[in-house]
């Protein structure tokens, strides 16, 4: 898997989320203010992001100029430097 973390290593634990109002469906997320933070900090840096829908509804396809072709290889890198005075 490209995802090297387990849920227990993230900033929040889905086991703390409780259940829905009916009590039948587990709730896996809460409002940000309700999530208990852990010691781990996760920062996702994305190279690309595809569009989120067409012109008239979520059912429409994304325009070709806003898609990410799957038949192309992508690579990127970045450097994190501490801020100095």
Biopython code that builds the backbone (N, CA, C, O; Angstrom):
import numpy as np
from Bio.PDB.StructureBuilder import StructureBuilder

atoms = [
    (1, "UNK", "N", (0.827, -1.189, 0.000)),
    (1, "UNK", "CA", (0.000, 0.000, 0.000)),
    (1, "UNK", "C", (0.870, 1.251, 0.000)),
    (1, "UNK", "O", (1.943, 1.264, 0.604)),
    (2, "UNK", "N", (0.418, 2.284, -0.664)),
    (2, "UNK", "CA", (1.134, 3.556, -0.663)),
    (2, "UNK", "C", (0.922, 4.300, 0.649)),
    (2, "UNK", "O", (1.667, 5.233, 0.952)),
    (3, "UNK", "N", (-0.072, 3.909, 1.427)),
    (3, "UNK", "CA", (-0.382, 4.558, 2.708)),
    (3, "UNK", "C", (0.377, 3.845, 3.813)),
    (3, "UNK", "O", (-0.001, 2.738, 4.197)),
    (4, "UNK", "N", (1.457, 4.459, 4.346)),
    (4, "UNK", "CA", (2.323, 3.762, 5.293)),
    (4, "UNK", "C", (1.866, 3.832, 6.747)),
    (4, "UNK", "O", (2.613, 3.420, 7.634)),
    (5, "UNK", "N", (0.657, 4.342, 7.023)),
    (5, "UNK", "CA", (0.226, 4.528, 8.400)),
    (5, "UNK", "C", (-0.924, 3.604, 8.759)),
    (5, "UNK", "O", (-1.676, 3.163, 7.889)),
    (6, "UNK", "N", (-1.053, 3.317, 10.027)),
    (6, "UNK", "CA", (-2.218, 2.622, 10.540)),
    (6, "UNK", "C", (-3.101, 3.654, 11.210)),
    (6, "UNK", "O", (-2.620, 4.712, 11.617)),
    (7, "UNK", "N", (-4.392, 3.360, 11.332)),
    (7, "UNK", "CA", (-5.314, 4.330, 11.921)),
    (7, "UNK", "C", (-4.871, 4.768, 13.312)),
    (7, "UNK", "O", (-5.067, 5.924, 13.688)),
    (8, "UNK", "N", (-4.279, 3.859, 14.075)),
    (8, "UNK", "CA", (-3.870, 4.216, 15.435)),
    (8, "UNK", "C", (-2.737, 5.241, 15.446)),
    (8, "UNK", "O", (-2.464, 5.843, 16.485)),
    (9, "UNK", "N", (-2.069, 5.450, 14.297)),
    (9, "UNK", "CA", (-0.966, 6.403, 14.213)),
    (9, "UNK", "C", (-1.420, 7.804, 13.802)),
    (9, "UNK", "O", (-0.622, 8.741, 13.806)),
    (10, "UNK", "N", (-2.686, 7.949, 13.449)),
    (10, "UNK", "CA", (-3.171, 9.244, 12.996)),
    (10, "UNK", "C", (-3.519, 10.139, 14.177)),
    (10, "UNK", "O", (-3.503, 9.705, 15.328)),
    (11, "UNK", "N", (-3.834, 11.407, 13.871)),
    (11, "UNK", "CA", (-4.137, 12.388, 14.914)),
    (11, "UNK", "C", (-5.438, 12.113, 15.654)),
    (11, "UNK", "O", (-5.654, 12.659, 16.736)),
    (12, "UNK", "N", (-6.298, 11.288, 15.102)),
    (12, "UNK", "CA", (-7.553, 10.999, 15.769)),
    (12, "UNK", "C", (-7.827, 9.508, 15.680)),
    (12, "UNK", "O", (-7.236, 8.798, 14.866)),
    (13, "UNK", "N", (-8.719, 9.053, 16.519)),
    (13, "UNK", "CA", (-9.056, 7.637, 16.560)),
    (13, "UNK", "C", (-10.530, 7.497, 16.222)),
    (13, "UNK", "O", (-11.375, 8.082, 16.899)),
    (14, "UNK", "N", (-10.852, 6.734, 15.191)),
    (14, "UNK", "CA", (-12.251, 6.576, 14.797)),
    (14, "UNK", "C", (-13.043, 5.812, 15.843)),
    (14, "UNK", "O", (-14.271, 5.894, 15.857)),
    (15, "UNK", "N", (-12.380, 5.078, 16.712)),
    (15, "UNK", "CA", (-13.098, 4.357, 17.763)),
    (15, "UNK", "C", (-13.737, 5.322, 18.749)),
    (15, "UNK", "O", (-14.695, 4.954, 19.429)),
    (16, "UNK", "N", (-13.232, 6.546, 18.845)),
    (16, "UNK", "CA", (-13.782, 7.547, 19.753)),
    (16, "UNK", "C", (-14.992, 8.261, 19.160)),
    (16, "UNK", "O", (-15.620, 9.075, 19.837)),
    (17, "UNK", "N", (-15.323, 7.970, 17.921)),
    (17, "UNK", "CA", (-16.334, 8.752, 17.221)),
    (17, "UNK", "C", (-17.758, 8.436, 17.650)),
    (17, "UNK", "O", (-18.638, 9.273, 17.447)),
    (18, "UNK", "N", (-18.029, 7.286, 18.225)),
    (18, "UNK", "CA", (-19.372, 6.979, 18.686)),
    (18, "UNK", "C", (-20.257, 6.426, 17.603)),
    (18, "UNK", "O", (-19.789, 5.806, 16.648)),
    (19, "UNK", "N", (-21.570, 6.662, 17.765)),
    (19, "UNK", "CA", (-22.550, 6.137, 16.826)),
    (19, "UNK", "C", (-23.439, 7.262, 16.317)),
    (19, "UNK", "O", (-23.441, 8.368, 16.857)),
    (20, "UNK", "N", (-24.187, 6.960, 15.277)),
    (20, "UNK", "CA", (-25.105, 7.942, 14.710)),
    (20, "UNK", "C", (-26.278, 8.173, 15.655)),
    (20, "UNK", "O", (-26.390, 7.514, 16.688)),
    (21, "UNK", "N", (-27.150, 9.109, 15.298)),
    (21, "UNK", "CA", (-28.306, 9.417, 16.143)),
    (21, "UNK", "C", (-29.183, 8.192, 16.354)),
    (21, "UNK", "O", (-29.757, 8.030, 17.431)),
    (22, "UNK", "N", (-29.301, 7.321, 15.345)),
    (22, "UNK", "CA", (-30.120, 6.113, 15.487)),
    (22, "UNK", "C", (-29.427, 5.057, 16.320)),
    (22, "UNK", "O", (-30.072, 4.141, 16.832)),
    (23, "UNK", "N", (-28.105, 5.179, 16.461)),
    (23, "UNK", "CA", (-27.348, 4.174, 17.194)),
    (23, "UNK", "C", (-27.026, 2.946, 16.366)),
    (23, "UNK", "O", (-26.360, 2.031, 16.850)),
    (24, "UNK", "N", (-27.489, 2.911, 15.124)),
    (24, "UNK", "CA", (-27.298, 1.731, 14.282)),
    (24, "UNK", "C", (-26.070, 1.828, 13.389)),
    (24, "UNK", "O", (-25.484, 0.807, 13.030)),
    (25, "UNK", "N", (-25.679, 3.034, 13.031)),
    (25, "UNK", "CA", (-24.584, 3.231, 12.090)),
    (25, "UNK", "C", (-23.395, 3.855, 12.809)),
    (25, "UNK", "O", (-23.538, 4.912, 13.424)),
    (26, "UNK", "N", (-22.220, 3.223, 12.745)),
    (26, "UNK", "CA", (-21.045, 3.843, 13.374)),
    (26, "UNK", "C", (-20.693, 5.158, 12.693)),
    (26, "UNK", "O", (-20.769, 5.264, 11.469)),
    (27, "UNK", "N", (-20.315, 6.139, 13.462)),
    (27, "UNK", "CA", (-19.875, 7.423, 12.930)),
    (27, "UNK", "C", (-18.359, 7.396, 12.915)),
    (27, "UNK", "O", (-17.733, 7.174, 13.951)),
    (28, "UNK", "N", (-17.763, 7.620, 11.755)),
    (28, "UNK", "CA", (-16.304, 7.540, 11.667)),
    (28, "UNK", "C", (-15.628, 8.893, 11.731)),
    (28, "UNK", "O", (-14.404, 8.968, 11.837)),
    (29, "UNK", "N", (-16.399, 9.959, 11.668)),
    (29, "UNK", "CA", (-15.797, 11.294, 11.731)),
    (29, "UNK", "C", (-16.673, 12.210, 12.559)),
    (29, "UNK", "O", (-17.888, 12.025, 12.642)),
    (30, "UNK", "N", (-16.048, 13.194, 13.168)),
    (30, "UNK", "CA", (-16.763, 14.215, 13.923)),
    (30, "UNK", "C", (-16.383, 15.579, 13.376)),
    (30, "UNK", "O", (-15.589, 15.691, 12.442)),
    (31, "UNK", "N", (-16.951, 16.598, 13.960)),
    (31, "UNK", "CA", (-16.510, 17.953, 13.636)),
    (31, "UNK", "C", (-15.075, 18.109, 14.109)),
    (31, "UNK", "O", (-14.670, 17.488, 15.091)),
    (32, "UNK", "N", (-14.315, 18.928, 13.419)),
    (32, "UNK", "CA", (-12.907, 19.109, 13.754)),
    (32, "UNK", "C", (-12.668, 19.452, 15.204)),
    (32, "UNK", "O", (-11.695, 18.986, 15.797)),
    (33, "UNK", "N", (-13.536, 20.256, 15.786)),
    (33, "UNK", "CA", (-13.352, 20.662, 17.185)),
    (33, "UNK", "C", (-13.570, 19.507, 18.155)),
    (33, "UNK", "O", (-13.123, 19.570, 19.300)),
    (34, "UNK", "N", (-14.256, 18.444, 17.706)),
    (34, "UNK", "CA", (-14.549, 17.308, 18.580)),
    (34, "UNK", "C", (-13.491, 16.215, 18.533)),
    (34, "UNK", "O", (-13.515, 15.299, 19.355)),
    (35, "UNK", "N", (-12.565, 16.297, 17.585)),
    (35, "UNK", "CA", (-11.560, 15.247, 17.425)),
    (35, "UNK", "C", (-10.448, 15.434, 18.441)),
    (35, "UNK", "O", (-9.889, 16.523, 18.574)),
    (36, "UNK", "N", (-10.135, 14.366, 19.154)),
    (36, "UNK", "CA", (-9.047, 14.411, 20.130)),
    (36, "UNK", "C", (-7.723, 14.231, 19.389)),
    (36, "UNK", "O", (-7.520, 13.224, 18.711)),
    (37, "UNK", "N", (-6.836, 15.195, 19.517)),
    (37, "UNK", "CA", (-5.557, 15.132, 18.811)),
    (37, "UNK", "C", (-4.566, 14.254, 19.548)),
    (37, "UNK", "O", (-4.564, 14.188, 20.778)),
    (38, "UNK", "N", (-3.724, 13.582, 18.780)),
    (38, "UNK", "CA", (-2.654, 12.770, 19.343)),
    (38, "UNK", "C", (-1.325, 13.487, 19.194)),
    (38, "UNK", "O", (-1.287, 14.699, 18.980)),
    (39, "UNK", "N", (-0.246, 12.747, 19.305)),
    (39, "UNK", "CA", (1.087, 13.334, 19.198)),
    (39, "UNK", "C", (1.607, 13.371, 17.762)),
    (39, "UNK", "O", (2.577, 14.071, 17.473)),
    (40, "UNK", "N", (0.974, 12.629, 16.870)),
    (40, "UNK", "CA", (1.421, 12.552, 15.484)),
    (40, "UNK", "C", (0.839, 13.704, 14.673)),
    (40, "UNK", "O", (-0.336, 14.039, 14.822)),
    (41, "UNK", "N", (1.649, 14.303, 13.825)),
    (41, "UNK", "CA", (1.182, 15.336, 12.905)),
    (41, "UNK", "C", (1.293, 14.778, 11.496)),
    (41, "UNK", "O", (2.347, 14.280, 11.102)),
    (42, "UNK", "N", (0.216, 14.859, 10.744)),
    (42, "UNK", "CA", (0.198, 14.364, 9.372)),
    (42, "UNK", "C", (0.003, 15.548, 8.441)),
    (42, "UNK", "O", (-0.882, 16.378, 8.648)),
    (43, "UNK", "N", (0.838, 15.619, 7.414)),
    (43, "UNK", "CA", (0.754, 16.711, 6.452)),
    (43, "UNK", "C", (0.794, 16.100, 5.066)),
    (43, "UNK", "O", (1.836, 15.593, 4.652)),
    (44, "UNK", "N", (-0.310, 16.133, 4.337)),
    (44, "UNK", "CA", (-0.375, 15.592, 2.983)),
    (44, "UNK", "C", (-0.046, 16.689, 1.985)),
    (44, "UNK", "O", (-0.663, 17.754, 2.000)),
    (45, "UNK", "N", (0.920, 16.432, 1.123)),
    (45, "UNK", "CA", (1.300, 17.374, 0.078)),
    (45, "UNK", "C", (0.995, 16.698, -1.255)),
    (45, "UNK", "O", (1.695, 15.773, -1.668)),
    (46, "UNK", "N", (-0.042, 17.163, -1.913)),
    (46, "UNK", "CA", (-0.481, 16.552, -3.159)),
    (46, "UNK", "C", (0.183, 17.222, -4.354)),
    (46, "UNK", "O", (0.377, 18.437, -4.386)),
    (47, "UNK", "N", (0.522, 16.402, -5.325)),
    (47, "UNK", "CA", (1.116, 16.913, -6.559)),
    (47, "UNK", "C", (0.041, 17.486, -7.482)),
    (47, "UNK", "O", (0.217, 18.559, -8.059)),
    (48, "UNK", "N", (-1.054, 16.775, -7.614)),
    (48, "UNK", "CA", (-2.137, 17.170, -8.515)),
    (48, "UNK", "C", (-3.481, 16.932, -7.846)),
    (48, "UNK", "O", (-3.595, 16.153, -6.900)),
    (49, "UNK", "N", (-4.487, 17.614, -8.352)),
    (49, "UNK", "CA", (-5.845, 17.353, -7.912)),
    (49, "UNK", "C", (-6.759, 17.486, -9.109)),
    (49, "UNK", "O", (-6.665, 18.448, -9.870)),
    (50, "UNK", "N", (-7.654, 16.506, -9.275)),
    (50, "UNK", "CA", (-8.569, 16.512, -10.402)),
    (50, "UNK", "C", (-9.801, 17.341, -10.063)),
    (50, "UNK", "O", (-10.136, 17.508, -8.890)),
    (51, "UNK", "N", (-10.474, 17.861, -11.083)),
    (51, "UNK", "CA", (-11.706, 18.616, -10.883)),
    (51, "UNK", "C", (-12.765, 17.792, -10.169)),
    (51, "UNK", "O", (-12.635, 16.574, -10.052)),
    (52, "UNK", "N", (-13.822, 18.457, -9.688)),
    (52, "UNK", "CA", (-14.799, 17.762, -8.856)),
    (52, "UNK", "C", (-16.166, 17.599, -9.489)),
    (52, "UNK", "O", (-17.105, 17.246, -8.776)),
    (53, "UNK", "N", (-16.333, 17.824, -10.737)),
    (53, "UNK", "CA", (-17.635, 17.599, -11.344)),
    (53, "UNK", "C", (-17.798, 18.372, -12.636)),
    (53, "UNK", "O", (-16.960, 19.190, -13.014)),
    (54, "UNK", "N", (-18.896, 18.088, -13.295)),
    (54, "UNK", "CA", (-19.160, 18.741, -14.563)),
    (54, "UNK", "C", (-19.906, 20.055, -14.388)),
    (54, "UNK", "O", (-19.866, 20.674, -13.325)),
    (55, "UNK", "N", (-20.583, 20.465, -15.449)),
    (55, "UNK", "CA", (-21.233, 21.777, -15.466)),
    (55, "UNK", "C", (-22.560, 21.819, -14.719)),
    (55, "UNK", "O", (-22.893, 22.838, -14.113)),
    (56, "UNK", "N", (-23.313, 20.742, -14.753)),
    (56, "UNK", "CA", (-24.681, 20.817, -14.235)),
    (56, "UNK", "C", (-24.954, 19.956, -13.016)),
    (56, "UNK", "O", (-25.948, 20.180, -12.326)),
    (57, "UNK", "N", (-24.118, 18.995, -12.731)),
    (57, "UNK", "CA", (-24.371, 18.153, -11.558)),
    (57, "UNK", "C", (-23.138, 17.325, -11.247)),
    (57, "UNK", "O", (-22.172, 17.305, -12.011)),
    (58, "UNK", "N", (-23.188, 16.643, -10.112)),
    (58, "UNK", "CA", (-22.084, 15.764, -9.723)),
    (58, "UNK", "C", (-21.984, 14.565, -10.656)),
    (58, "UNK", "O", (-20.943, 13.911, -10.712)),
    (59, "UNK", "N", (-23.048, 14.271, -11.384)),
    (59, "UNK", "CA", (-23.052, 13.123, -12.271)),
    (59, "UNK", "C", (-22.328, 13.355, -13.591)),
    (59, "UNK", "O", (-22.013, 12.402, -14.304)),
    (60, "UNK", "N", (-22.068, 14.597, -13.915)),
    (60, "UNK", "CA", (-21.374, 14.912, -15.162)),
    (60, "UNK", "C", (-19.884, 14.654, -15.030)),
    (60, "UNK", "O", (-19.325, 14.736, -13.937)),
    (61, "UNK", "N", (-19.250, 14.344, -16.143)),
    (61, "UNK", "CA", (-17.809, 14.106, -16.144)),
    (61, "UNK", "C", (-17.038, 15.416, -16.040)),
    (61, "UNK", "O", (-17.517, 16.475, -16.446)),
    (62, "UNK", "N", (-15.859, 15.316, -15.499)),
    (62, "UNK", "CA", (-14.961, 16.466, -15.397)),
    (62, "UNK", "C", (-14.452, 16.808, -16.794)),
    (62, "UNK", "O", (-14.198, 15.906, -17.593)),
    (63, "UNK", "N", (-14.300, 18.075, -17.098)),
    (63, "UNK", "CA", (-13.760, 18.490, -18.394)),
    (63, "UNK", "C", (-12.343, 17.936, -18.560)),
    (63, "UNK", "O", (-11.587, 17.884, -17.590)),
    (64, "UNK", "N", (-11.974, 17.520, -19.779)),
    (64, "UNK", "CA", (-10.660, 16.899, -20.013)),
    (64, "UNK", "C", (-9.477, 17.721, -19.510)),
    (64, "UNK", "O", (-8.494, 17.153, -19.035)),
    (65, "UNK", "N", (-9.556, 19.049, -19.607)),
    (65, "UNK", "CA", (-8.425, 19.868, -19.163)),
    (65, "UNK", "C", (-8.249, 19.862, -17.643)),
    (65, "UNK", "O", (-7.236, 20.343, -17.135)),
    (66, "UNK", "N", (-9.230, 19.318, -16.915)),
    (66, "UNK", "CA", (-9.128, 19.251, -15.451)),
    (66, "UNK", "C", (-8.960, 17.823, -14.937)),
    (66, "UNK", "O", (-9.113, 17.572, -13.742)),
    (67, "UNK", "N", (-8.649, 16.892, -15.827)),
    (67, "UNK", "CA", (-8.435, 15.502, -15.415)),
    (67, "UNK", "C", (-6.947, 15.202, -15.286)),
    (67, "UNK", "O", (-6.103, 15.968, -15.752)),
    (68, "UNK", "N", (-6.643, 14.086, -14.652)),
    (68, "UNK", "CA", (-5.264, 13.630, -14.495)),
    (68, "UNK", "C", (-5.147, 12.308, -15.253)),
    (68, "UNK", "O", (-5.648, 11.288, -14.780)),
    (69, "UNK", "N", (-4.503, 12.304, -16.407)),
    (69, "UNK", "CA", (-4.398, 11.075, -17.198)),
    (69, "UNK", "C", (-3.709, 9.948, -16.421)),
    (69, "UNK", "O", (-2.649, 10.149, -15.828)),
    (70, "UNK", "N", (-4.321, 8.768, -16.431)),
    (70, "UNK", "CA", (-3.776, 7.626, -15.697)),
    (70, "UNK", "C", (-2.629, 6.958, -16.448)),
    (70, "UNK", "O", (-1.852, 6.218, -15.844)),
    (71, "UNK", "N", (-2.505, 7.203, -17.746)),
    (71, "UNK", "CA", (-1.466, 6.543, -18.542)),
    (71, "UNK", "C", (-0.154, 7.323, -18.555)),
    (71, "UNK", "O", (0.735, 7.013, -19.348)),
    (72, "UNK", "N", (-0.018, 8.314, -17.707)),
    (72, "UNK", "CA", (1.185, 9.131, -17.642)),
    (72, "UNK", "C", (1.862, 8.911, -16.293)),
    (72, "UNK", "O", (1.183, 8.751, -15.279)),
    (73, "UNK", "N", (3.203, 8.903, -16.271)),
    (73, "UNK", "CA", (3.939, 8.762, -15.010)),
    (73, "UNK", "C", (4.147, 10.140, -14.396)),
    (73, "UNK", "O", (4.476, 11.101, -15.091)),
    (74, "UNK", "N", (3.950, 10.223, -13.088)),
    (74, "UNK", "CA", (4.100, 11.488, -12.379)),
    (74, "UNK", "C", (5.164, 11.339, -11.307)),
    (74, "UNK", "O", (5.312, 10.280, -10.697)),
    (75, "UNK", "N", (5.888, 12.396, -11.094)),
    (75, "UNK", "CA", (6.925, 12.400, -10.068)),
    (75, "UNK", "C", (7.117, 13.833, -9.594)),
    (75, "UNK", "O", (7.080, 14.772, -10.390)),
    (76, "UNK", "N", (7.320, 13.992, -8.304)),
    (76, "UNK", "CA", (7.640, 15.315, -7.783)),
    (76, "UNK", "C", (8.395, 15.168, -6.480)),
    (76, "UNK", "O", (8.399, 14.105, -5.858)),
    (77, "UNK", "N", (9.026, 16.240, -6.083)),
    (77, "UNK", "CA", (9.752, 16.235, -4.814)),
    (77, "UNK", "C", (9.645, 17.621, -4.200)),
    (77, "UNK", "O", (9.251, 18.580, -4.864)),
    (78, "UNK", "N", (9.990, 17.710, -2.959)),
    (78, "UNK", "CA", (9.965, 18.990, -2.277)),
    (78, "UNK", "C", (11.008, 18.964, -1.175)),
    (78, "UNK", "O", (11.447, 17.901, -0.736)),
    (79, "UNK", "N", (11.390, 20.137, -0.742)),
    (79, "UNK", "CA", (12.367, 20.280, 0.329)),
    (79, "UNK", "C", (11.749, 21.125, 1.431)),
    (79, "UNK", "O", (11.157, 22.171, 1.166)),
    (80, "UNK", "N", (11.887, 20.672, 2.653)),
    (80, "UNK", "CA", (11.414, 21.439, 3.798)),
    (80, "UNK", "C", (12.633, 22.012, 4.502)),
    (80, "UNK", "O", (13.517, 21.277, 4.941)),
    (81, "UNK", "N", (12.667, 23.336, 4.601)),
    (81, "UNK", "CA", (13.788, 23.998, 5.260)),
    (81, "UNK", "C", (13.269, 24.753, 6.475)),
    (81, "UNK", "O", (12.197, 25.354, 6.417)),
    (82, "UNK", "N", (14.012, 24.730, 7.567)),
    (82, "UNK", "CA", (13.575, 25.512, 8.734)),
    (82, "UNK", "C", (13.718, 27.002, 8.450)),
    (82, "UNK", "O", (14.622, 27.429, 7.732)),
    (83, "UNK", "N", (12.826, 27.770, 9.016)),
    (83, "UNK", "CA", (12.900, 29.220, 8.852)),
    (83, "UNK", "C", (14.000, 29.758, 9.761)),
    (83, "UNK", "O", (14.049, 29.443, 10.950)),
    (84, "UNK", "N", (14.874, 30.568, 9.190)),
    (84, "UNK", "CA", (15.953, 31.165, 9.981)),
    (84, "UNK", "C", (15.855, 32.675, 9.891)),
    (84, "UNK", "O", (15.355, 33.214, 8.904)),
    (85, "UNK", "N", (16.327, 33.350, 10.911)),
    (85, "UNK", "CA", (16.284, 34.826, 10.916)),
    (85, "UNK", "C", (17.505, 35.403, 10.253)),
    (85, "UNK", "O", (17.642, 36.623, 10.165)),
]
sb = StructureBuilder()
sb.init_structure("model")
sb.init_model(0)
sb.init_chain("A")
sb.init_seg("    ")
for serial, (resi, resn, name, xyz) in enumerate(atoms, 1):
    if name == "N":
        sb.init_residue(resn, " ", resi, " ")
    sb.init_atom(name, np.array(xyz, "f"), 0.0, 1.0, " ", f" {name:<3s}", serial, name[0])
structure = sb.get_structure()
